[in-house]
Amino acid sequence: MRTLVRGRIRSMARMEEPHDWMILHDGVIERLGRGPAPESSAGGLPELDLSEETILPTLCDCHVHFLETGLLEIDLDLGQATRFDDVLELIYEASRAVSGSMLRAHSFDPDLLADGRYPTRDELDAISSDIPIFIRRRDGHSCAVNSRAMTALGVSDDLPGVEKDEAGRSTGVLRLGANAVAALASRESLTRDERISCFHAAAWKAVERGIGVVHALVGNKDPSDSDIELILDVQDQLPIELVVFAQTEDVGRVAGLGLPRIGGCLLLDGSFSSGTAALVDPYADREGRGVLYYTDDELTGFFRSANERGLQLSVHAIGGRAIGQALACYEAACGHDSASSRHRIEHCELPSAAHIASILRLGVAPCVQPTFELMWGGPGGMMEKRLGAARAARSNPYGTLLEAGVPLAGGSDSYVTPMDCLLGIHAAVNRPNEAERTSVFEAVSLFTSAAAWISFDEERRGTLEPGKEASFVVLGEDPFEVSPNGIREIAVNGLYREGHKLVLPV
């Protein structure tokens, strides 16, 4: 079936004037044009009139913790709390109505609170000593739990990362390995049906924001985890397309499943906000330089094994020491195969000039999260507090990276920040450090053409061109024409996958 689509069509193949129409044939773009539509349309060609709206290629979020994003729709949201008493009140109210075996809360951010602290184990015990309470910090790299949760989640006092008071008693705040144990056990408490519900919830949330492709980070290093197989079983039931990243080091398992990529957000270090990102120099507001979770030998061995199987690799590296480790191990294990394999570094927030040179030489592709700067960058922000003004000013240097020729793709890191590519575009264009801002074209490319390239899909999507699939988002305004500060407010009016509109469930 052939259809004529009218609208303000931004192909994103290059910076150019928008097209006025395109013809679709069986879910593929046949041609585009400007001015009057071709005469063949007068012969009864069905029309889709979007002439008052703007059309972009379907948006793609290249970094989504898919199960956890679905949990955002189910668990307690602490993201809007700005007073510590409000945090405790929200947890108390939720504890009165908890329907499962655990009270899970997300998006807690002590940096938004006047006293900047976590709930203690005693405070959570006072709310409930019977129900396990698990409070995840927004970045996922630390949490707070009550005594019941310490037991239920298998967290012993001698685990690294268990914070203790002056008397040597655990406070209930967990970082490092203790946080990892608690987070994993919390996920394992979900049933199969609950996990599938989370996948569907995350997928429809993407549709709501005009996102037709998601790089879904699933699974963990536990050999008994089955989320990778589960997402493969259900992905054809979802309204969007998934690019699945298996978060495991089990190369044989991933290759046996026929997946072409491995790693995802496999942690080389932590985060700035939790003080666990691995820095070259100490933090400005606390002791230490963060932590590296792998030795060079461990990481090089994993990289070599995956590269020999032809798998695309991806790892989480935020601080300079972690970025340097990732690059050194990519070079030792893969050499210039990094370019042909499009091996990735997720976040890559504090690269040095030497790191950027290595990224270019090796052909490594960073996946960045512009919304981080919107939420935590700028004068007085969390990054400045943790890093000091000078280092914070050179964090997330998108302008420098793009000018150097580094290929960047964009993601949200949802659940950490909202799965919202328009918000990411807005953040890249309105970067607090003006020298590192992107153009609107560069920002949109992060979530369209560059996103397709980083997953080897550039021949079939990412731009609206003849021969590519007719998957596109319909916007109420043109991001190239509105005020830069208005990009985040643009309405998503529809999402089409291969020519068919996706309709949100009632």
N, C-alpha and C positions, 0 to 999 in steps of 0.2 A: 504494500500500500504506500502511495506517495502523498505527502502532506506539505502544504506551503505554510511556513511559520513567518509571521511578520513581527518585528520588534527592533529594539536598539541592540544589535547583536555585537558583542565584544568577543572576537574570536580568540584573543590572547596568543595568536601565532606570532604577532609582532605588535608594536605600538603603531596603531593606525586609526583612521576614522571608522566608526562602527558600520557594520552592514545593516541593511534594511530588511532583508528577508533571507531565508534559507529553505531549501527543499529537502525533505526527509524521505527516504525510501527504505521501508522495512527496518527501521531503527538505525539507519546509517545516514549521514549527511551526504546528499548528492551534489549540491552546490550552494553557494552563497552569492549575494549580490547587493548592489546599492541602486537606489532609484526605483523606478516602477518594477513591479514583479514581472517575470516573463509571461509572454502572451499565452503560454500553455496553461496558465492558471485559469484563464477564462473558459477553458473547456471542462469545468466542473471539478478541478482539483480541490480537495477539501482544504480548508484554511483554519489555522489557529492564529487568531488575532491577538498579539501581545504588543501591539504597536505603542502603547502607553507605558511599556515596561522595558527593563534592561535584562538582557540575556547574557550569562557567562557560562563557560564550561562548568560542569558539575564540580562542586567544591570537594576537596579531599583533605582530610585530617590525617597527617602521617604519623601521629603518635597518640594512641588512645589505649588506656588500660580498660579493656572492653567490659570485663566482668564488673570491675569496680565502678565503672561509669553507670552501668545498670543499677548497681547498689545505691547510687545517688538518688534514684527515684524511690527507693524503699526505706533506707536508713534515715536516722535523725540528722538533719542539716544544722550545723552550728555556724555556718559561714557568715551569717548576718549579725551574730552576737558581738557587741562592742563593749559590754560590761561583764565582769566576771560573774556577778550575781545572776545575770541573764543566762550564762552558760549553765550554772547549777540548776536554775529554775527549769530550763528546757529539758535537761537530763532528768530532773525529778518528774516532770509531767509525762515524759516518755516512759519512764519506769512504771508508772501507774497503768499504762496501756500496752506494755510490751506483750506481743503475741507469740514470739519465738522463744528460743532457749537462751538468747543473748541480746543485750541492748547494744547495738552498734551505732556509733555516731561518726560523722565525717566533717571535713572542712573546718575543724577547730584551728584557730590561728591566734596564739597568744600575743603576737605583735599588734593585733588590733585592740587589745585590752589595755586599760590604763596601767595595771600592775604587771602586765606581760608575763603571767605565769600559768602553769598547768594546774588543773585540779589535782589534789593529792589523793592518795589511796584512802586516807581517812575520810576525806570529804565525800568521796564516791561511796565508801562503805556506809556513811551516814544516810545516803540516799537509798541504798539497798545492799544488804549483805548476802542476799539470796540469789539475785540475778547477776550474772557476769556483765560488767560494763566495760566496753572497749571504745575509747575515744581516740580516733585517728587524727593526727595533725594534718593540715591541708596538704603538706608536701609528702606525706606518707612515710617519712623517715624517722618519726618518733610518735609516741602515743602515751596515753594515760589510762590506767586500768584500776579497778578495785581489787580487793583481796580475792573475791570469788573468781574473778577473771584470771588473776595470776595462776590460780590452781587449775581452772578449766582449760586455759590456753597452754599449760605446761611450761610456765616461766618460773625457773628457779632463781633464788637470790644470787647465785654465783655466776649467772650468765653475764658476759660482757655487755655493758650498756644499761644495766639495772642501776638507776640512780638511787643513792642512799643518803640519809640524813646524817647529822653529826654523831648520832648514836649508832650508826651502822645499820639502820633499819630501812628497807626499801620504801621509797616515797610513792611508788606506783607509776613513775615516769620511766619509759623505756626507750632506749635508743639502740643503735648498732645491732648486734646479734639478737639481743632480747626483743627488740622491736620486730625483727624479721620473724622470729619464732611466733610471737603473738599474732602478727598479721597473717601468717600462713595458717595458723590454727583457726583464726577467725573465719577465713575463707573456707577451710575444710568443713566447718560446721554447716555450710549451706548444702541443701539437698540438690539432687540432679534437677528436679523441676524448678527449684528456686534459681539455679544457675541459668537454665534455659530462659526463664522469665527475665532475668537480668540482661541476657543477650538481646532479647526482643525489645526490652525497654530502651537499651542503648541505641539500637538500630533506629527506632522510631524517633528518638531524640535527635539523631543525626538528620533524619528527613526534615524534621521541624526547622532545622537551621540550614537547610539547603545543601547538606553534605551527602553526596551519593557514593563516596568511597571512603573507607576508614582502614587505616593500618592498625589492625587489632593485635595488641600485645596480650598474649594469653599463656597460661601455664606458669610453672615455676620449677625450681631445681629438684623438687621432691620426685623420685621415680614413680611414686604411686599416684601422682597428680594425673587426672584424666581430662582436664579442661581443653587441652589441645585437640584430642580426639573428639570431644563433645562439640567444640565449635565447628569442626569440619563436618560433623554429622548434621548440624542444624543450619549451616550458613546458607544453603539454598532456600531455606524457608524465610530468610530475612529480606527486607525490601531493598537493602543496599548491598554493594559489593564489598567484600572484605579482602584485605591483603594481610594474611595471617603471619605473625611473627611468633615463633615458638620460643618462649623464655626458658630455655633449658640448655645445658651443655652436652646433652646426649645426642651426639651427631648421628649415630646409627638410627636412633628412633625417628629423628626428623627426616632423614633421607628415606627411611622405610615408608614414611607416610606420604612421600612424594612432594614434600614442601621444598621450595627453592631457597628458603632463608631461615636464619636462626639467630637467637639472641634477644632482639627487641630492646627492652629496657633492663638488660642484664647489668647490675650495678658494679661499676668499678669504684665509685665513691658515693657519698651521700648528697646532702643539699646544703646551700648557704644557710637557710633559715634554721635548720637543726644543728648547724655548726659541724657537719660531718663531711661536707665537700672537701676534697683533698687539695689544699692550697700549697703554693710554693713558699709563701711567707705566712706567718701566723695571722690568725683572725685579729681584727681591730678591737673587738669587744669581749674577747674571752681568750683563754689559753688554748694552745694547740693549733695544728694545721689540718685538722680533719683526718680522714682515714682512707686507706686503700684496701679494698676487700680481696684483692688477688695479688699473688706474687707475679713477677714478670714471667717466670718459667711456667706457672699455671696458665696464664693468659696466652702466652705464645703457643703452648701446646694445644689449647682449645682452638685458637685461630687457625693453626696449621691443619688440624684435623678437619675442621669445617671447610677450609679453603680447598683442600685436596678433594673433597666431595662436591665441589662446585657450588657451595652454599653462600649466599650473600649474608654477611655478618653485620650485626649492629650491637653496640654497647652504650650504656649510660656513662658519660664522663662530663662533669661540671667544672671542677676546679682545674687549675693549671697542671698539678701533678698527675691527675687522672687523665687529662687530655694528652699529656706527654707520654704517659704509660701506654695509652691506646695506640698512639702513633708509632712508638718504638716497637711495640709488639706486632702491629700490622706490618711494619717494614721487615721485621725478623721472620715472620711466618709467611707473609704473602707477597712482599715486595710490590712490584707494580701490578700484580693481579688485583690489588685494591681498586684500581681504576676500572678495569674491565668487569669486576664483580660489583662495583659501586658499594663497597663496604662503607658502613655508616658510623658516625658518632652522634649519639642523641644528646641534645642540649648544647654542649660545646660552648659553655658560657664565658669562660675566662681564658681564651687562647692568647698566647704571646705572639709577637711577630715571627719568632722562630717556628712556632706551631703552625701558623698560617702558611709559611713557606713549605713545611713538611706536608701539610694537607694538600697543597697544590702539587708538590712533587710526586706524592703517592697516589693522588686522585681519590682521596677519601671524601665522602659526601656528608656534611653535617645536616642534621635535622634539628631545626631551632624552634623555640616557642616564644614568639614576640610578646604574648600576654604576660609573661613573667615580668617584663619591664614595666608594663602598665600597672601591675598590682604591687610590685615591690621595688621598682627602680626609682630614680629621681632623687632630688635633695630631701634628706630626712627619711628616706625609705629604708626598708629592711636591709637592702643590699649595701647601702651606704653605712649603716650601723655595723654590719658584719665585716665589711671589707675596707672601710675608710673611703673617703671621697675620691681619691685618685684611682684606686682599683675599680670602684663601682662605676666610674665614668667610662672605663674601657671594657666593661662587661657587655656581653651580647653585641659585638661590633659588626652589625649587619652591613652597614655601609662600607666598612673597610673590607670585609670578606667578599662582598659582591664586586667591589671595585678591583680587587685582586684577581677575580675570575673564579672564586670558589663557588661550586654549585650548592645552593641552599634550598632545602624544602622545608615546609612549615607544618607544625603540629601544635596541639593544645596541651598535651600531657594530661588530658582529662583522666581522672577525676581531680587533678591538682588545680587546673583552671578549666573554665567551661569549654565543652566541645562546641566551638563557635568560631568558624573561620573568618567571618566578618569582623569579629572582635580581634582576632589575630592580625588581620589586615589593618584595622584601625590602629592597633598597637605599634605595628612596624612603621606606619606612616607618621605617627605622633610620638615617636621614641623621645624620652626626656632629653637625651643627648642629641642635639640637632645634627651633629656631624655624623651620627650613625643611623639616621633615619633613611628609609627607603622611599623611592617614588611609589605612586599608587600602582603603576604597572608591575614594578618589582614585587610589591607586597602581594598583589593578586596572583602573580606567577608562583609564589611560594606554595599556594594552595590549589594550583591548577596545573600548569605545564611542568613546573619543576617537581611537583608531587607525582605526576605521571612518570617523569623521567627516572626518579629515584627508585621506582619499583619496576622498571623496564617495560612500562606500559605506554610510552610516548607515541608508539605507532597507532594506537587505537583510541586514545583519549588524552585529555589535558588541554587540548585546543579544539576549537570548532572549525574543522576543515573538511573538504570533500574526502570521503572514504573513512572518516572516523565516526565512532558511535555517536548517536544523537542523544547524549546525556547532558542535560543543562539545568541551570538554576535560573529562576525568574525573580528579579528584584524590583522593588517598588521605585527605586531611584538608581541612578548611575554613580557608582563610587568614584568614577573619574570626573564627575561634574559637581558633586556635593562638596561642601566644606570638609576639609580633612577631619575636623572634630565631629562631623556628623556621620561618618562611615558606620560606626557601631549601631546607629539608630535605623539603618536601612532595613526595610521590611523584606522578609523572604515570602514571596507570593506563590511559589510553586517549585517543585522539583520533578524533572522528567528523567526517566531511565530508559534509554534506547527508544525514545519517542513516546513513551507511555507515562502519563502523570501519576505520581505516587500520592495516594490520598490517605491522610492521617486517619487512624481509627477513631471513631466517636467515643 
